[in-house]
Every structure is written in structure tokens, then in C-alpha cells.
Amino acid sequence: MTDVSGTAATDAQAWLDRAVRADAGGNVAAAERAFLQALAHDPDLVDAHFGLGVTYFRSARYREAVLALQAVATVGAADAAIYLLLGKSLYLVGRFAESAVAFEAALTTMPLQGDSLRCYSRARTYARMIAGNIPDALADYVSRACSETEPVDVVMRDGFGLLSAYGHRDAAAALGALLIATDPDDAVQRHLNDAVAGRAIDRVPPAYVEAHFDAFADGFDDKLVKLLAYRVPEQLAGLVRHHRSAFDHILDVGCGTGLAGEHLRPLARQLSGVDLSARMLEQAARRQRYDTLDHAEALAYLAERPAAFDLVFAADTLIYFGRLNALMDAVAKSVRPGGLFAASIETASRDFEILPSGRFAHADAYVMRLADPHFELLDQQAIDIRLEANLPAKGTLFVWRRRHV
């Protein structure tokens, strides 16, 4: 314990009171600053650590929430409510075994129910999977979750995604093998298994893209924008506007649900979209931003439209192509001389690599090398693409101008 003088303790309490008022008023930044000031005066002030943990949790800063809540537990002041929040925070950063232990600490004084019981049951199950015993983990899950038991196939599929995202590739691969054994024709799971195994892949199979996005079309926008903080279409369109504000014909390639439509519509006399997923295109049509929407594979679509566009816009499209030679050539042929090509990538150290998510990441230098014969680089910006395992996935935005030939 830190020896705190009377003046420091008084100042710490004053900052704590200010933090509580800021939190009650919804001013998260002010609450965080005040909690930190309270702890600067009294590093062992339990209520400040707890308040800071709650503030971080509400802000989806789960790693920081873990540290703040663990500080409460370290001084022996944690109660069931603190252990519950700690358990959820640890779960959300992929530390499943520690999450289960925190929930079990809460269990010593109160029964778990609802979301807490569901989270605990999954945490213990995934921890046992990581330890190497998937069948026993699944059998134990049903008895542990009791009234909150979810369909086992949902727990397995969610577990596959979480285990792969948090780097537990061996456990994810074993779980993926069980999933594909129950449905050998599942194109989505087959591709994800290949990705987790790190197999040599040049391109995401079109069957995967179509099946994956058809399945998630209805809730896609909420998940991507609200939960994963995805703003690439807006950011990329903003970068385009720095160089040109009016286009005769824009193509949004891989347009999905049309998230880019509202940002591109003011720039375009004619706006077209193309995507492999019919269900995603249904969502895009509801936005009423596009003049045409076509259900087609990107390379085939571009090949049939030479010099048709003065902007090809590809937000999160290159991530489904590993080797980019064919795509870059096809885009170049479809863009008029002087027209623009705008694209985003997730960044890698190698030319390209398949990620456990099933997407590709690319090296900036690789993309620029392939673009250079056709395009002049106008702009390049490093950004956070989205949240992946509750951490920012790093990426790059590019804007090029088609060279005159």
C-alpha cells in the first residue's frame, strides 16, 4: 500500500468526485482524466481504479479495463461485481482461461445468470479447447451453461472465429476440422480452415465471398460500422475529393451493401455498383444511391467494360485478392486515361499473406509496384481499417491517376 498524506488523500477524493460527476453527465473523456488525476494523488484509491475500469469498458477499451480492474483485485478489494466486469473484459481480449477464473471468483459469493453465465460458460469452454480437448470442452459446456445453453454449432462457429482472431491457430484448426466434417460442402468454413492453416492461396474463392456475404447481409452494416468502427468508404471518398470532385461514371467495385453510395453519389453523374453477393446488392438497392447494380464477379465485369469509368472505387475489395496482377490489369483497362483508381488494403510485411480472418493483407510496396505501370500515385494514407480482436487492423488508402497511353 502507498503511504498517502492527508492533503493527497483529500485531493484524490476531490478528483474522484469530479470524475463521478463527469461520468454521470456522459463526459467520458473528462471522467477518464479525473479518475487518472485521483490515482496520481492516491495510487491505491480503489473506487478510482474501478471507475476507470468501468469507463474503459463502456468505451470498448477492454485491455485498459482489464488493467484497471486487476488493480482493484490486487489490493484485495474486488467484489463479485468487479470480478464479473473483469471476466467480461478478459473474455473480450481473448484471455479465456483468466476470464473463467474471474467469473469463478464471482461465483463464490453469487450465482451467475444471463449474459454473465453465457460469457463464463464460453470462456471456460474455449480455454479447454486451447488446452487441447475439444470434445470434452463441448460436452462440459452444455452442463455448465444450464438454462443459458446456446446451440452448440453456434458456440463452435463463434469459437472458431475467436480462437483464430486471438492467435490460437491450433485450437481453431482442430475446431474447424470438426465443423467441416459435419458439412463438407461449406465453402465458407473450407476457406477459413485454409486461411487458419496458412495454406498457399492466391485469391479468396468466389464461392466463399458469395456465401459469406449472403449470410451476413442483413446485419452487416451494424456489425461493421457500429461494432468494428469501419469508416473506409467515407475516408477513401474523402481522399478522392482532395484530387477531383466530379466524375462522369464511377464504379464501386465490391460495393456490398452500398456503404460508399452516399459518399460517391455527390461526385458522380452516373454511379454503378458490382458485387458477388445478391443479398448484399439487395441492401445496396434500398439506399437508392446507384444508377445500376450488377451481380457479377469483378474481373469478368471489368473485362467487359474497357475505358468505361473515370473512377474505380475499391473499398475493402483488394483484401479478397492475394496476387493482384490480374485485378490491377483489369482495373487499368476499365479506367479512362486521366481517370482515378481508389483502393484500400490491410497492410502486411510480405507482398501478400492470407490472414486468419480469411482476408488478404498486402505490402504497400507490392501494391505500388503493380500499380506503377498503369497509374501515377496521387495520395497514400495509413489508417485503421477496422477493429480485429478489439485491436485496430492497420491499412492504407491509395488514390492513383491512370497514365495516358
DRENTORLO-843981 format. One record per residue (C-alpha): residue number from 0; residue in three letters; x, y negated, z. Coordinates in pm, whole numbers, plus 50000, padded with zeros to 5 digits. Layout:
BEGIN
NUM | ALA | X | Y | Z .
...
***
This chain:
BEGIN
0 | MET | 50000 | 50000 | 50000 .
1 | THR | 50117 | 49646 | 49925 .
2 | ASP | 50159 | 49405 | 50216 .
3 | VAL | 49933 | 49113 | 50121 .
4 | SER | 49933 | 48784 | 50313 .
5 | GLY | 49612 | 48621 | 50430 .
6 | THR | 49638 | 48350 | 50164 .
7 | ALA | 49694 | 48603 | 49886 .
8 | ALA | 49400 | 48811 | 50007 .
9 | THR | 49178 | 48503 | 50010 .
10 | ASP | 49288 | 48407 | 49659 .
11 | ALA | 49235 | 48765 | 49539 .
12 | GLN | 48880 | 48767 | 49674 .
13 | ALA | 48808 | 48430 | 49512 .
14 | TRP | 48924 | 48564 | 49174 .
15 | LEU | 48722 | 48881 | 49231 .
16 | ASP | 48409 | 48676 | 49298 .
17 | ARG | 48475 | 48477 | 48982 .
18 | ALA | 48516 | 48799 | 48785 .
19 | VAL | 48187 | 48938 | 48913 .
20 | ARG | 48006 | 48617 | 48815 .
21 | ALA | 48162 | 48623 | 48467 .
22 | ASP | 48067 | 48987 | 48423 .
23 | ALA | 47709 | 48917 | 48531 .
24 | GLY | 47697 | 48636 | 48275 .
25 | GLY | 47820 | 48864 | 47998 .
26 | ASN | 48153 | 48686 | 47954 .
27 | VAL | 48376 | 48991 | 47911 .
28 | ALA | 48698 | 48801 | 47836 .
29 | ALA | 48661 | 48576 | 48140 .
30 | ALA | 48577 | 48874 | 48362 .
31 | GLU | 48889 | 49059 | 48246 .
32 | ARG | 49111 | 48757 | 48310 .
33 | ALA | 48965 | 48706 | 48656 .
34 | PHE | 48999 | 49073 | 48754 .
35 | LEU | 49364 | 49064 | 48644 .
36 | GLN | 49423 | 48746 | 48844 .
37 | ALA | 49271 | 48912 | 49151 .
38 | LEU | 49508 | 49207 | 49109 .
39 | ALA | 49803 | 48972 | 49066 .
40 | HIS | 49731 | 48847 | 49416 .
41 | ASP | 49644 | 49188 | 49562 .
42 | PRO | 49755 | 49489 | 49351 .
43 | ASP | 49560 | 49729 | 49577 .
44 | LEU | 49224 | 49549 | 49556 .
45 | VAL | 49002 | 49847 | 49482 .
46 | ASP | 48697 | 49650 | 49367 .
47 | ALA | 48910 | 49464 | 49112 .
48 | HIS | 49053 | 49787 | 48969 .
49 | PHE | 48703 | 49933 | 48948 .
50 | GLY | 48555 | 49618 | 48793 .
51 | LEU | 48835 | 49610 | 48539 .
52 | GLY | 48774 | 49976 | 48458 .
53 | VAL | 48405 | 49910 | 48400 .
54 | THR | 48487 | 49608 | 48183 .
55 | TYR | 48727 | 49810 | 47970 .
56 | PHE | 48479 | 50098 | 47939 .
57 | ARG | 48200 | 49868 | 47822 .
58 | SER | 48441 | 49718 | 47567 .
59 | ALA | 48531 | 50067 | 47435 .
60 | ARG | 48891 | 50023 | 47558 .
61 | TYR | 48891 | 50367 | 47709 .
62 | ARG | 49266 | 50413 | 47754 .
63 | GLU | 49283 | 50096 | 47959 .
64 | ALA | 48972 | 50205 | 48151 .
65 | VAL | 49149 | 50528 | 48246 .
66 | LEU | 49446 | 50339 | 48393 .
67 | ALA | 49225 | 50106 | 48596 .
68 | LEU | 49006 | 50384 | 48732 .
69 | GLN | 49303 | 50607 | 48809 .
70 | ALA | 49442 | 50322 | 49018 .
71 | VAL | 49132 | 50347 | 49237 .
72 | ALA | 49175 | 50723 | 49273 .
73 | THR | 49546 | 50682 | 49356 .
74 | VAL | 49470 | 50481 | 49670 .
75 | GLY | 49210 | 50737 | 49775 .
76 | ALA | 48911 | 50508 | 49732 .
77 | ALA | 48731 | 50682 | 49445 .
78 | ASP | 48373 | 50795 | 49500 .
79 | ALA | 48150 | 51007 | 49275 .
80 | ALA | 48051 | 50712 | 49055 .
81 | ILE | 48416 | 50626 | 48988 .
82 | TYR | 48503 | 50987 | 48909 .
83 | LEU | 48208 | 51007 | 48668 .
84 | LEU | 48327 | 50700 | 48479 .
85 | LEU | 48684 | 50827 | 48485 .
86 | GLY | 48568 | 51162 | 48349 .
87 | LYS | 48387 | 50995 | 48060 .
88 | SER | 48683 | 50768 | 47985 .
89 | LEU | 48926 | 51061 | 47978 .
90 | TYR | 48689 | 51254 | 47752 .
91 | LEU | 48678 | 50960 | 47508 .
92 | VAL | 49057 | 50958 | 47475 .
93 | GLY | 49076 | 51333 | 47418 .
94 | ARG | 49220 | 51431 | 47759 .
95 | PHE | 48966 | 51705 | 47809 .
96 | ALA | 49126 | 51904 | 48092 .
97 | GLU | 49178 | 51589 | 48301 .
98 | SER | 48824 | 51479 | 48219 .
99 | ALA | 48685 | 51806 | 48352 .
100 | VAL | 48889 | 51770 | 48673 .
101 | ALA | 48747 | 51419 | 48729 .
102 | PHE | 48391 | 51545 | 48680 .
103 | GLU | 48461 | 51830 | 48920 .
104 | ALA | 48577 | 51577 | 49180 .
105 | ALA | 48238 | 51407 | 49146 .
106 | LEU | 48069 | 51747 | 49175 .
107 | THR | 48200 | 51789 | 49528 .
108 | THR | 47956 | 51525 | 49651 .
109 | MET | 47672 | 51523 | 49396 .
110 | PRO | 47520 | 51740 | 49123 .
111 | LEU | 47580 | 51639 | 48762 .
112 | GLN | 47290 | 51580 | 48531 .
113 | GLY | 47202 | 51428 | 48194 .
114 | ASP | 47487 | 51277 | 47997 .
115 | SER | 47739 | 51344 | 48275 .
116 | LEU | 47662 | 51716 | 48274 .
117 | ARG | 47677 | 51730 | 47895 .
118 | CYS | 48011 | 51549 | 47888 .
119 | TYR | 48157 | 51765 | 48165 .
120 | SER | 48045 | 52089 | 48000 .
121 | ARG | 48200 | 51988 | 47670 .
122 | ALA | 48521 | 51867 | 47837 .
123 | ARG | 48578 | 52196 | 48017 .
124 | THR | 48486 | 52392 | 47702 .
125 | TYR | 48728 | 52201 | 47479 .
126 | ALA | 49002 | 52225 | 47742 .
127 | ARG | 48963 | 52604 | 47742 .
128 | MET | 48971 | 52606 | 47362 .
129 | ILE | 49301 | 52417 | 47369 .
130 | ALA | 49428 | 52675 | 47616 .
131 | GLY | 49357 | 52938 | 47350 .
132 | ASN | 49037 | 53118 | 47445 .
133 | ILE | 48756 | 53003 | 47218 .
134 | PRO | 48507 | 53293 | 47261 .
135 | ASP | 48524 | 53274 | 47641 .
136 | ALA | 48503 | 52895 | 47626 .
137 | LEU | 48181 | 52911 | 47425 .
138 | ALA | 48029 | 53178 | 47649 .
139 | ASP | 48116 | 52975 | 47958 .
140 | TYR | 47972 | 52658 | 47802 .
141 | VAL | 47617 | 52794 | 47799 .
142 | SER | 47623 | 52886 | 48168 .
143 | ARG | 47796 | 52560 | 48265 .
144 | ALA | 47567 | 52321 | 48075 .
145 | CYS | 47246 | 52483 | 48205 .
146 | SER | 46948 | 52256 | 48123 .
147 | GLU | 47170 | 52026 | 47916 .
148 | THR | 47290 | 52302 | 47683 .
149 | GLU | 47318 | 52180 | 47323 .
150 | PRO | 47311 | 52406 | 47015 .
151 | VAL | 47640 | 52595 | 47017 .
152 | ASP | 47705 | 52525 | 46648 .
153 | VAL | 47679 | 52151 | 46721 .
154 | VAL | 47926 | 52184 | 47009 .
155 | MET | 48160 | 52379 | 46781 .
156 | ARG | 48145 | 52133 | 46490 .
157 | ASP | 48185 | 51832 | 46717 .
158 | GLY | 48467 | 52014 | 46892 .
159 | PHE | 48643 | 52080 | 46563 .
160 | GLY | 48634 | 51709 | 46480 .
161 | LEU | 48751 | 51602 | 46826 .
162 | LEU | 49028 | 51860 | 46856 .
163 | SER | 49166 | 51774 | 46513 .
164 | ALA | 49138 | 51399 | 46571 .
165 | TYR | 49325 | 51417 | 46901 .
166 | GLY | 49605 | 51630 | 46760 .
167 | HIS | 49509 | 51976 | 46889 .
168 | ARG | 49554 | 52133 | 46546 .
169 | ASP | 49599 | 52494 | 46656 .
170 | ALA | 49274 | 52494 | 46853 .
171 | ALA | 49095 | 52310 | 46571 .
172 | ALA | 49224 | 52560 | 46314 .
173 | ALA | 49103 | 52854 | 46525 .
174 | LEU | 48764 | 52692 | 46571 .
175 | GLY | 48746 | 52607 | 46200 .
176 | ALA | 48812 | 52972 | 46115 .
177 | LEU | 48510 | 53074 | 46325 .
178 | LEU | 48293 | 52811 | 46158 .
179 | ILE | 48386 | 52912 | 45803 .
180 | ALA | 48335 | 53280 | 45890 .
181 | THR | 47971 | 53205 | 45968 .
182 | ASP | 47925 | 53011 | 45641 .
183 | PRO | 48193 | 53091 | 45379 .
184 | ASP | 48025 | 52860 | 45123 .
185 | ASP | 48052 | 52549 | 45342 .
186 | ALA | 48254 | 52315 | 45117 .
187 | VAL | 48289 | 52054 | 45392 .
188 | GLN | 48433 | 52292 | 45651 .
189 | ARG | 48658 | 52462 | 45397 .
190 | HIS | 48822 | 52132 | 45303 .
191 | LEU | 48857 | 52023 | 45667 .
192 | ASN | 49021 | 52356 | 45751 .
193 | ASP | 49271 | 52298 | 45471 .
194 | ALA | 49337 | 51946 | 45600 .
195 | VAL | 49396 | 52058 | 45959 .
196 | ALA | 49626 | 52335 | 45836 .
197 | GLY | 49827 | 52077 | 45638 .
198 | ARG | 49790 | 52267 | 45311 .
199 | ALA | 49919 | 52104 | 44993 .
200 | ILE | 49622 | 51918 | 44842 .
201 | ASP | 49632 | 51659 | 44565 .
202 | ARG | 49272 | 51548 | 44590 .
203 | VAL | 48966 | 51590 | 44810 .
204 | PRO | 48734 | 51837 | 44631 .
205 | PRO | 48433 | 51658 | 44479 .
206 | ALA | 48206 | 51924 | 44632 .
207 | TYR | 48328 | 51818 | 44978 .
208 | VAL | 48269 | 51448 | 44911 .
209 | GLU | 47918 | 51508 | 44780 .
210 | ALA | 47812 | 51746 | 45057 .
211 | HIS | 47975 | 51545 | 45337 .
212 | PHE | 47820 | 51212 | 45243 .
213 | ASP | 47482 | 51356 | 45151 .
214 | ALA | 47467 | 51497 | 45505 .
215 | PHE | 47559 | 51170 | 45679 .
216 | ALA | 47390 | 50914 | 45454 .
217 | ASP | 47104 | 50825 | 45690 .
218 | GLY | 47314 | 50724 | 45989 .
219 | PHE | 47631 | 50638 | 45801 .
220 | ASP | 47621 | 50258 | 45835 .
221 | ASP | 47551 | 50258 | 46207 .
222 | LYS | 47832 | 50500 | 46278 .
223 | LEU | 48089 | 50337 | 46054 .
224 | VAL | 48017 | 49971 | 46130 .
225 | LYS | 47893 | 49976 | 46489 .
226 | LEU | 48087 | 50266 | 46638 .
227 | LEU | 48403 | 50265 | 46428 .
228 | ALA | 48438 | 49887 | 46376 .
229 | TYR | 48464 | 49926 | 45997 .
230 | ARG | 48479 | 49598 | 45804 .
231 | VAL | 48685 | 49684 | 45495 .
232 | PRO | 48426 | 49581 | 45230 .
233 | GLU | 48390 | 49237 | 45388 .
234 | GLN | 48765 | 49194 | 45436 .
235 | LEU | 48856 | 49315 | 45087 .
236 | ALA | 48592 | 49095 | 44923 .
237 | GLY | 48727 | 48801 | 45120 .
238 | LEU | 49075 | 48870 | 44986 .
239 | VAL | 48938 | 48882 | 44630 .
240 | ARG | 48770 | 48542 | 44678 .
241 | HIS | 49108 | 48385 | 44752 .
242 | HIS | 49201 | 48452 | 44389 .
243 | ARG | 48876 | 48436 | 44195 .
244 | SER | 48515 | 48360 | 44280 .
245 | ALA | 48320 | 48459 | 43968 .
246 | PHE | 48314 | 48778 | 43761 .
247 | ASP | 48117 | 48886 | 43459 .
248 | HIS | 48091 | 49253 | 43561 .
249 | ILE | 48203 | 49409 | 43890 .
250 | LEU | 48222 | 49783 | 43953 .
251 | ASP | 48202 | 49904 | 44313 .
252 | VAL | 48361 | 50247 | 44271 .
253 | GLY | 48271 | 50486 | 44553 .
254 | CYS | 48003 | 50236 | 44658 .
255 | GLY | 47844 | 50467 | 44917 .
256 | THR | 47551 | 50303 | 45094 .
257 | GLY | 47636 | 49969 | 44936 .
258 | LEU | 47808 | 49804 | 45230 .
259 | ALA | 48008 | 49592 | 44984 .
260 | GLY | 47700 | 49484 | 44791 .
261 | GLU | 47614 | 49177 | 44996 .
262 | HIS | 47976 | 49055 | 44972 .
263 | LEU | 48012 | 49121 | 44598 .
264 | ARG | 47670 | 49006 | 44479 .
265 | PRO | 47751 | 48631 | 44503 .
266 | LEU | 48060 | 48687 | 44288 .
267 | ALA | 47901 | 48891 | 44010 .
268 | ARG | 47685 | 48818 | 43710 .
269 | GLN | 47640 | 49197 | 43689 .
270 | LEU | 47714 | 49438 | 43976 .
271 | SER | 47738 | 49814 | 43923 .
272 | GLY | 47800 | 50093 | 44169 .
273 | VAL | 47900 | 50456 | 44126 .
274 | ASP | 47921 | 50735 | 44383 .
275 | LEU | 47926 | 51114 | 44404 .
276 | SER | 47658 | 51127 | 44675 .
277 | ALA | 47299 | 51090 | 44561 .
278 | ARG | 47183 | 51035 | 44919 .
279 | MET | 47430 | 50750 | 44967 .
280 | LEU | 47310 | 50593 | 44644 .
281 | GLU | 46953 | 50604 | 44776 .
282 | GLN | 47068 | 50391 | 45069 .
283 | ALA | 47252 | 50154 | 44834 .
284 | ALA | 46940 | 50112 | 44620 .
285 | ARG | 46742 | 49997 | 44924 .
286 | ARG | 46975 | 49700 | 44962 .
287 | GLN | 46867 | 49567 | 44620 .
288 | ARG | 47209 | 49418 | 44551 .
289 | TYR | 47317 | 49625 | 44250 .
290 | ASP | 47203 | 49595 | 43890 .
291 | THR | 47291 | 49960 | 43821 .
292 | LEU | 47377 | 50257 | 44040 .
293 | ASP | 47512 | 50578 | 43887 .
294 | HIS | 47557 | 50924 | 44035 .
295 | ALA | 47890 | 51034 | 43886 .
296 | GLU | 48248 | 51134 | 43954 .
297 | ALA | 48477 | 50829 | 43949 .
298 | LEU | 48737 | 50943 | 43693 .
299 | ALA | 48476 | 51059 | 43441 .
300 | TYR | 48274 | 50742 | 43489 .
301 | LEU | 48575 | 50514 | 43436 .
302 | ALA | 48692 | 50709 | 43131 .
303 | GLU | 48362 | 50636 | 42955 .
304 | ARG | 48387 | 50258 | 43014 .
305 | PRO | 48709 | 50116 | 42865 .
306 | ALA | 48768 | 49745 | 42934 .
307 | ALA | 48418 | 49721 | 43082 .
308 | PHE | 48490 | 49536 | 43408 .
309 | ASP | 48671 | 49227 | 43524 .
310 | LEU | 48681 | 49355 | 43882 .
311 | VAL | 48702 | 49715 | 44000 .
312 | PHE | 48646 | 49721 | 44375 .
313 | ALA | 48752 | 50034 | 44567 .
314 | ALA | 48693 | 50009 | 44942 .
315 | ASP | 48783 | 50342 | 45105 .
316 | THR | 48792 | 50525 | 44771 .
317 | LEU | 49163 | 50594 | 44725 .
318 | ILE | 49155 | 50784 | 45055 .
319 | TYR | 48978 | 51070 | 44874 .
320 | PHE | 49254 | 51098 | 44615 .
321 | GLY | 49600 | 51215 | 44717 .
322 | ARG | 49804 | 51187 | 44398 .
323 | LEU | 49687 | 50857 | 44249 .
324 | ASN | 49831 | 50873 | 43897 .
325 | ALA | 49509 | 50967 | 43718 .
326 | LEU | 49294 | 50727 | 43917 .
327 | MET | 49529 | 50434 | 43865 .
328 | ASP | 49544 | 50501 | 43490 .
329 | ALA | 49164 | 50531 | 43469 .
330 | VAL | 49109 | 50205 | 43658 .
331 | ALA | 49365 | 50027 | 43439 .
332 | LYS | 49183 | 50136 | 43121 .
333 | SER | 48848 | 50018 | 43258 .
334 | VAL | 48968 | 49670 | 43364 .
335 | ARG | 48991 | 49393 | 43107 .
336 | PRO | 49323 | 49212 | 43070 .
337 | GLY | 49334 | 48945 | 43340 .
338 | GLY | 49072 | 49127 | 43545 .
339 | LEU | 49126 | 49234 | 43906 .
340 | PHE | 49157 | 49561 | 44092 .
341 | ALA | 49097 | 49550 | 44469 .
342 | ALA | 49154 | 49856 | 44687 .
343 | SER | 49214 | 49972 | 45042 .
344 | ILE | 49429 | 50257 | 45171 .
345 | GLU | 49515 | 50419 | 45501 .
346 | THR | 49890 | 50398 | 45544 .
347 | ALA | 50142 | 50680 | 45562 .
348 | SER | 50522 | 50707 | 45565 .
349 | ARG | 50529 | 50955 | 45276 .
350 | ASP | 50387 | 50897 | 44926 .
351 | PHE | 50064 | 51061 | 45038 .
352 | GLU | 49952 | 51305 | 45302 .
353 | ILE | 49628 | 51475 | 45400 .
354 | LEU | 49503 | 51375 | 45745 .
355 | PRO | 49312 | 51597 | 45991 .
356 | SER | 49007 | 51382 | 45912 .
357 | GLY | 49010 | 51522 | 45558 .
358 | ARG | 49108 | 51184 | 45411 .
359 | PHE | 49438 | 51089 | 45250 .
360 | ALA | 49686 | 50826 | 45366 .
361 | HIS | 49933 | 50665 | 45127 .
362 | ALA | 50257 | 50471 | 45149 .
363 | ASP | 50230 | 50109 | 45037 .
364 | ALA | 50539 | 50154 | 44819 .
365 | TYR | 50386 | 50457 | 44643 .
366 | VAL | 50064 | 50274 | 44558 .
367 | MET | 50250 | 49967 | 44434 .
368 | ARG | 50484 | 50182 | 44224 .
369 | LEU | 50191 | 50344 | 44042 .
370 | ALA | 50007 | 50015 | 44001 .
371 | ASP | 50305 | 49819 | 43868 .
372 | PRO | 50295 | 49935 | 43501 .
373 | HIS | 49936 | 49814 | 43473 .
374 | PHE | 49887 | 49542 | 43734 .
375 | GLU | 50052 | 49238 | 43888 .
376 | LEU | 50024 | 49229 | 44267 .
377 | LEU | 49837 | 48919 | 44387 .
378 | ASP | 49781 | 48998 | 44752 .
379 | GLN | 49859 | 49256 | 45018 .
380 | GLN | 49732 | 49257 | 45377 .
381 | ALA | 49784 | 49500 | 45664 .
382 | ILE | 49463 | 49568 | 45859 .
383 | ASP | 49296 | 49809 | 46099 .
384 | ILE | 49074 | 50023 | 45876 .
385 | ARG | 48852 | 50175 | 46146 .
386 | LEU | 48873 | 50346 | 46480 .
387 | GLU | 49002 | 50701 | 46468 .
388 | ALA | 49001 | 50890 | 46801 .
389 | ASN | 48928 | 50550 | 46957 .
390 | LEU | 49251 | 50402 | 46820 .
391 | PRO | 49285 | 50171 | 46518 .
392 | ALA | 49368 | 50351 | 46193 .
393 | LYS | 49623 | 50137 | 46010 .
394 | GLY | 49569 | 50045 | 45649 .
395 | THR | 49644 | 49798 | 45370 .
396 | LEU | 49432 | 49589 | 45137 .
397 | PHE | 49558 | 49516 | 44785 .
398 | VAL | 49443 | 49283 | 44508 .
399 | TRP | 49605 | 49319 | 44165 .
400 | ARG | 49559 | 49145 | 43828 .
401 | ARG | 49550 | 49352 | 43509 .
402 | ARG | 49853 | 49280 | 43294 .
403 | HIS | 49793 | 49160 | 42937 .
404 | VAL | 49890 | 49432 | 42693 .
***
